[in-house]
Amino acid sequence: MSDNLYSLLAAGFPADRGRHAFRPPGGPAVSYGELEQLTARVAAALRGRGVRPGDRVALQVEKSIEAVVIYLATLRIGAVFLPLNAAYTPAEVDYFLRDAEPAVFLQDAQAFLREAADLEPDHGVEPRSASDLAAIIYTSGTTGRSKGAMLTHGALAANALALHSAWGFSRDDVLLHALPIFHVHGLFVALHCAFLSGCPMVWLNRFDEAAVLEGLKGASVMMGVPTFYTRLLAHPGLTREATAHMRLFISGSAPLLESAFVAFEARTGHRILERYGMSEAVIITTNPLDGDRLPGSVGYPLPGVELRIGGGEQTGVIEIRGPSVFLGYWEMPEKTAESFREDGFFITGDVGRLDPDGRLWISGRAKDLIISGGYNVYPKEVELLLDEEPGVRESAVIGAPHPDFGEGVVAVVEGEGDEAALIASLRSRLAGYKTPKRIVFVDALPRNAMGKVQKNLLRQTYGDLFT
């Protein structure tokens, strides 16, 4: 029996192939039957272009249903999907193409589907083993050149099945999909849960507060990044009535502010379910569907996932082992070897702590750890206190070179206030070495496409504050 991921996903399609798969506002709905036919035609077009099992298919387009069709068709023929952010510059794309050497590089999904429209559908599904590559996802490359995380059919299948069960997905759900699909969150997590359920998706090509609030009227589940929720909280239309028939709100890809968690529950009555994942392992932990969802915690490991804190300390670098962990980095055997322990645990680079019952709390990235005067400062601890201060929408704490302490703590605050007064307020609640020596106010923190604050850019910008 083949372990091709497409076979698993297609097995979840509804028996009634006339049921909607995609419901784009203002556009024609696409049924599961149409989706199946489209993938078969595109599979024929890819084969016609000479794509063979194991070849890479690179796609750099704006979010669209056609892009999803190309993804599924790539799986179908046993090729390896390589999604690229449409915002990447030609120089960045050139690096990915030279590194991955795809057999096909597509930048116009609609044109490619028109090319496939007159072809005889290829309904075959190429046999694949669980260890065969299904996708390569390039990491952001903030600490060096981007690395291609190699994800297998088996890894993606295991994660999809675990999430489908953990989050209680069924054919009665309707997923509101407003995420980008060049990243694991929108491409794998959201799409796979919907396909395994054979449920419809309210399909938004981008996040827009008004469109999301309108879409919630016909949805039961929404997946988003923290920025989605903070923007919704700023909209007067977010009410209990607007979310009355929603079953579940899920957040990930970046830390959710505790203040946003509390405010969202107060406005809607819903407690957001936060989870933890990364390109190299998709989703690792989740707060429970039934049970306590604690603000600031990312919950418990998924079934089959082993998780430990490296070094045996209470707080330290998170290490994981399990069925959804990637094979390694494309064409980087040395980097791959550095990233795994001898017993097979992957070193995530994230810092966290475990409660006695196994609940995980994330402190930040190991590379963000600040060592000031020989003492460790975890930015998250300082940020949590800063975010409680009046006038602070969100904060990011970094280390900057300091002539006396090695590194000095710097807080970059999205909002406004008085630097001296804010430092004095924090000094009353923090040890001296943890208290920011400088606070800089900005209109907006720099973020990547998934809403994560780009601390590497902040370090570049404010690295000379003490020199």
C-alpha positions in Angstrom: 0.0 0.0 0.0 1.3 3.5 -0.9 2.0 6.0 1.8 1.5 8.9 -0.6 0.1 11.8 1.4 -2.3 12.6 -1.4 -4.0 9.2 -0.9 -4.6 10.0 2.7 -6.0 13.4 2.1 -8.2 12.3 -0.8 -9.6 9.5 1.4 -11.1 12.2 3.6 -12.9 13.9 0.7 -16.7 13.6 1.1 -18.6 10.8 -0.7 -20.7 13.6 -2.2 -18.1 15.2 -4.4 -20.5 18.0 -5.1 -19.8 19.4 -1.6 -17.8 22.6 -1.5 -14.1 22.5 -0.8 -13.5 26.2 -1.2 -16.0 29.1 -0.8 -14.3 32.3 -1.8 -16.4 35.4 -1.1 -17.5 37.0 -4.3 -16.2 34.1 -6.4 -17.5 30.7 -7.6 -17.2 27.9 -5.1 -15.1 24.9 -6.0 -16.4 21.4 -5.1 -14.3 18.4 -4.0 -15.1 16.8 -7.3 -13.8 19.7 -9.2 -10.7 19.8 -7.0 -10.1 16.2 -7.8 -10.4 16.7 -11.5 -8.2 19.8 -11.5 -5.4 18.0 -9.6 -5.6 15.1 -12.1 -5.2 17.5 -15.1 -2.4 19.4 -13.4 -0.7 16.1 -12.6 -0.8 15.4 -16.3 0.6 18.8 -17.1 3.5 18.3 -14.7 4.3 14.9 -16.1 4.1 16.4 -19.6 6.8 18.9 -18.5 9.0 16.0 -17.5 8.6 16.1 -13.8 9.4 12.7 -12.2 9.0 11.3 -8.7 11.5 13.0 -6.4 11.8 16.1 -8.6 11.2 19.4 -7.0 8.3 21.7 -8.1 8.8 25.3 -7.0 5.9 27.7 -6.8 6.0 31.4 -6.2 2.6 32.9 -6.5 0.0 34.8 -4.5 -2.4 32.8 -2.5 -5.1 31.1 -4.7 -7.1 28.0 -5.1 -5.0 27.2 -8.1 -1.9 27.2 -6.0 -3.5 24.5 -3.7 -4.3 22.5 -6.9 -0.6 22.6 -7.9 0.4 21.5 -4.4 -1.9 18.5 -4.5 -1.0 17.5 -8.0 2.7 17.6 -7.0 2.0 15.2 -4.2 -0.1 13.1 -6.6 2.8 12.4 -9.0 5.3 11.8 -6.2 7.3 15.1 -6.7 8.5 17.4 -3.9 6.6 20.6 -3.4 8.7 23.8 -2.8 6.5 26.8 -1.9 8.2 30.3 -2.0 6.9 33.5 -0.5 5.6 35.8 -3.3 7.4 38.6 -1.5 10.8 37.1 -2.1 13.1 39.2 -4.3 14.7 37.9 -7.5 18.0 37.5 -5.7 16.4 35.5 -2.9 14.6 33.3 -5.4 17.8 32.7 -7.3 19.3 31.2 -4.2 16.4 28.8 -3.6 16.4 27.7 -7.3 20.2 27.1 -7.3 20.0 25.3 -4.0 16.9 23.0 -4.7 17.3 22.7 -8.5 13.6 22.3 -9.2 12.5 20.6 -12.4 9.8 23.2 -12.8 9.5 26.7 -11.4 6.0 28.3 -11.7 5.1 31.9 -11.1 1.6 32.0 -12.7 -0.7 29.4 -11.2 -3.7 30.5 -13.3 -1.7 30.2 -16.6 -0.5 26.8 -15.6 -4.1 25.6 -15.0 -5.1 26.9 -18.3 -2.3 24.9 -19.9 -3.7 21.8 -18.2 -7.3 22.5 -19.0 -7.4 20.5 -22.2 -5.3 17.6 -21.1 -6.6 14.1 -20.3 -6.9 13.8 -16.5 -4.2 11.6 -14.9 -6.0 10.0 -12.0 -3.1 7.9 -10.9 -1.3 8.4 -7.6 2.4 7.6 -7.6 3.3 5.1 -4.9 5.5 6.6 -2.2 6.9 5.3 1.0 6.6 7.2 4.3 10.2 8.1 4.2 10.0 9.8 0.7 10.1 13.5 0.5 6.9 15.4 0.1 8.0 19.0 0.6 10.9 21.3 1.3 10.2 24.3 3.4 12.9 27.0 3.6 13.5 28.6 7.0 13.8 32.3 7.4 17.6 32.3 7.4 17.9 35.0 10.1 21.2 33.5 11.4 22.7 32.5 8.0 21.6 31.3 4.7 18.1 29.8 4.5 17.9 26.0 5.2 15.5 23.7 3.4 13.7 21.5 5.9 12.9 18.2 4.3 9.4 16.9 5.2 8.3 13.4 4.3 4.9 11.9 3.3 5.0 10.0 6.6 5.8 13.0 8.7 3.1 15.2 7.2 0.5 12.4 7.4 1.3 11.7 11.1 1.0 15.3 12.0 -2.3 15.8 10.1 -3.9 12.8 11.7 -2.8 13.9 15.2 -4.2 17.4 14.7 -7.4 16.2 13.1 -8.0 14.2 16.2 -6.7 16.7 18.8 -8.8 19.5 17.6 -12.0 17.5 17.0 -12.4 18.2 13.3 -15.4 16.6 11.6 -17.3 16.9 8.3 -19.7 19.3 10.1 -16.9 22.0 10.4 -16.3 24.9 8.2 -12.7 26.3 8.3 -12.1 30.0 7.8 -8.8 30.1 5.9 -7.1 33.5 5.8 -3.5 32.3 6.2 -0.8 32.4 3.5 0.0 29.0 2.0 3.8 29.3 1.5 4.3 28.3 5.1 3.5 25.1 7.1 0.6 26.8 9.0 -1.7 27.6 6.1 -0.4 25.0 3.7 -0.2 21.9 5.9 -1.9 22.5 9.3 -5.1 24.2 8.0 -5.5 22.5 4.6 -4.8 19.0 5.8 -7.3 19.3 8.7 -10.0 20.4 6.3 -9.2 17.8 3.7 -9.2 14.9 6.2 -12.7 16.1 7.3 -14.0 16.7 3.8 -15.3 20.0 5.1 -15.7 23.3 3.3 -13.3 26.3 3.7 -14.3 30.0 3.6 -11.3 31.0 1.5 -9.8 34.4 1.9 -6.8 35.3 -0.2 -5.5 37.6 2.5 -6.4 38.7 6.0 -8.9 41.6 6.2 -10.8 42.3 9.5 -14.1 43.0 7.8 -13.9 40.0 5.5 -12.9 37.7 8.4 -15.8 38.9 10.5 -18.2 38.3 7.6 -16.6 34.9 7.0 -17.1 33.9 10.6 -20.8 33.9 10.1 -20.5 30.7 8.0 -17.5 29.1 9.8 -16.9 27.0 12.9 -13.1 27.0 13.1 -10.5 29.7 12.5 -6.7 29.4 12.5 -4.6 32.5 12.7 -1.4 34.2 13.8 -1.5 36.5 16.8 -1.6 39.6 14.6 -5.0 38.4 13.3 -6.4 38.4 16.8 -5.0 41.7 17.8 -6.4 43.3 14.7 -9.8 41.7 15.3 -9.7 43.1 18.8 -9.3 46.6 17.4 -12.5 46.2 15.3 -15.8 47.1 16.9 -17.5 44.2 15.0 -15.8 41.6 17.2 -18.6 40.6 19.6 -20.1 37.6 21.2 -22.9 37.7 18.6 -20.4 37.7 15.7 -18.6 34.6 17.1 -21.7 32.8 18.6 -21.6 29.7 16.5 -17.8 29.4 16.3 -16.4 26.1 17.8 -12.7 26.9 17.9 -10.1 29.7 17.5 -6.5 28.5 17.1 -3.4 30.6 17.2 0.2 29.9 16.3 3.4 30.8 14.3 4.3 33.4 16.9 3.6 34.0 20.7 0.2 35.2 21.5 0.2 38.1 24.0 -1.5 37.1 27.3 -3.4 40.4 27.1 -4.8 39.5 23.7 -5.8 36.1 25.1 -7.7 37.7 28.0 -9.2 40.5 25.9 -10.4 38.0 23.3 -12.2 35.9 25.8 -13.8 38.9 27.4 -15.1 40.1 24.0 -16.2 36.8 22.6 -16.4 34.2 25.3 -13.9 32.1 23.4 -10.6 31.0 24.9 -8.1 30.9 22.0 -6.3 27.5 21.7 -2.5 28.2 21.3 -0.1 25.6 19.9 3.6 25.4 19.2 5.2 24.3 15.9 8.0 25.0 13.5 8.9 24.2 9.9 11.1 21.3 10.9 8.3 19.4 12.7 5.0 21.1 11.8 3.0 21.1 15.1 4.7 19.8 18.3 2.4 20.7 21.2 -1.2 22.0 21.6 -3.4 23.2 24.4 -6.3 20.8 25.0 -9.6 21.0 23.1 -11.3 19.9 26.3 -9.4 21.2 29.4 -7.5 24.2 30.6 -6.1 26.5 27.9 -3.7 28.7 29.9 -2.6 32.0 28.5 1.2 31.9 27.8 1.3 28.1 27.6 1.5 26.1 24.4 0.1 23.0 26.0 1.2 19.4 25.8 3.1 17.3 23.2 1.0 15.6 20.5 0.7 11.8 20.8 3.9 10.2 19.8 6.0 13.3 20.4 8.8 13.1 23.0 9.9 16.4 24.4 12.6 17.2 26.9 14.6 20.2 28.1 18.2 19.9 27.1 20.8 19.8 29.9 18.3 18.6 32.4 17.6 22.2 33.7 14.2 23.6 34.6 14.5 26.1 31.7 16.5 25.3 28.6 16.5 24.5 24.9 13.6 22.3 23.8 14.5 19.0 22.2 12.0 16.7 20.4 11.7 13.3 18.8 8.7 11.9 17.0 6.9 10.9 13.8 6.6 14.4 12.3 10.2 15.6 12.7 11.9 16.4 9.5 14.7 14.3 7.9 17.2 17.1 7.9 18.3 20.1 5.9 18.5 19.8 2.1 22.1 19.5 0.9 23.4 20.5 4.4 24.7 17.3 6.0 26.9 19.1 8.5 24.1 21.4 9.6 21.7 18.4 9.9 24.3 16.6 12.1 24.6 19.6 14.4 20.9 19.8 14.8 20.3 16.3 16.2 21.5 14.5 19.3 23.0 11.1 19.1 19.8 9.6 20.3 17.7 11.2 17.5 16.4 14.2 19.4 16.1 17.4 17.3 17.5 20.6 19.0 14.7 23.1 18.3 16.6 26.2 19.3 13.6 27.4 21.3 13.9 27.9 25.1 11.2 26.7 27.4 10.2 25.0 30.6 8.0 22.0 31.4 5.5 21.8 34.3 5.5 18.6 36.3 2.4 17.5 34.3 4.2 18.0 31.0 2.7 21.4 30.0 5.1 23.5 28.0 5.9 27.2 28.3 8.1 29.0 25.7 10.6 31.6 26.8 12.0 32.5 23.4 14.8 31.5 21.0 18.1 30.4 22.4 19.8 32.9 20.1 17.7 35.6 21.8 19.1 34.8 25.2 20.9 37.8 26.7 23.9 37.4 29.0 24.4 40.6 30.9 27.2 40.8 33.5 27.4 37.0 33.4 23.7 36.5 34.2 21.1 35.0 31.9 18.2 37.2 30.9 15.3 35.6 29.2 13.6 38.3 27.1 10.1 36.8 27.5 10.1 37.5 31.3 10.8 41.2 30.7 8.4 41.4 27.8 5.5 40.0 29.9 5.9 42.8 32.4 6.4 45.5 29.8 3.3 44.5 28.0 1.3 45.2 31.1 2.4 48.8 31.2 0.1 51.6 30.0 0.8 52.8 26.5 2.6 49.6 25.5 1.0 47.6 22.7 3.8 45.1 22.4 7.4 44.9 23.3 10.6 43.1 22.1 13.6 42.8 24.3 17.1 42.3 22.9 20.7 42.4 23.9 23.0 45.1 22.6 26.9 45.2 23.0 27.8 46.9 26.3 31.3 48.0 27.4 30.8 46.9 31.0 28.3 44.1 31.0 29.0 42.4 27.6 25.4 42.8 26.7 22.9 45.4 28.0 19.2 44.8 28.0 17.3 46.9 25.5 13.5 47.1 25.1 11.9 48.2 21.9 8.3 49.1 22.6 5.5 49.5 20.1 3.6 52.3 21.7 4.4 55.5 23.6 5.6 56.5 27.0 8.3 58.0 29.2 11.5 56.0 29.1 12.8 56.9 32.6 9.4 56.3 34.2 9.0 52.9 32.5 12.5 51.8 33.5 11.7 52.8 37.1 8.5 50.8 37.1 10.3 47.7 35.8 13.1 48.1 38.3 10.7 47.7 41.2 9.7 44.2 39.8 12.8 42.9 38.2 16.4 42.2 39.3 18.7 45.0 38.2 20.5 42.9 35.6 17.2 42.1 33.9 15.9 45.6 33.9 16.3 47.4 30.5 19.0 49.9 30.4 17.4 51.6 27.5 13.8 51.7 26.1 13.1 52.8 22.5 9.6 53.6 21.4 8.5 52.8 17.8 5.3 53.0 15.8 5.5 49.3 14.7 7.8 46.4 15.4 9.3 44.8 12.3 7.6 41.5 11.5 7.9 38.7 9.0 5.0 37.4 6.9 3.8 35.2 9.7 3.7 38.0 12.2 6.8 37.1 14.1 8.8 40.0 15.4 12.2 40.1 13.6 14.6 40.6 16.5 17.6 40.2 14.2 16.6 43.5 12.6 16.2 45.1 15.9 19.6 44.0 17.0 21.0 45.5 13.8 19.2 48.8 14.3 19.9 49.3 18.0 23.2 47.5 18.3 25.2 50.7 19.0 23.0 52.2 21.8 25.8 51.6 24.3 28.8 52.3 22.1 
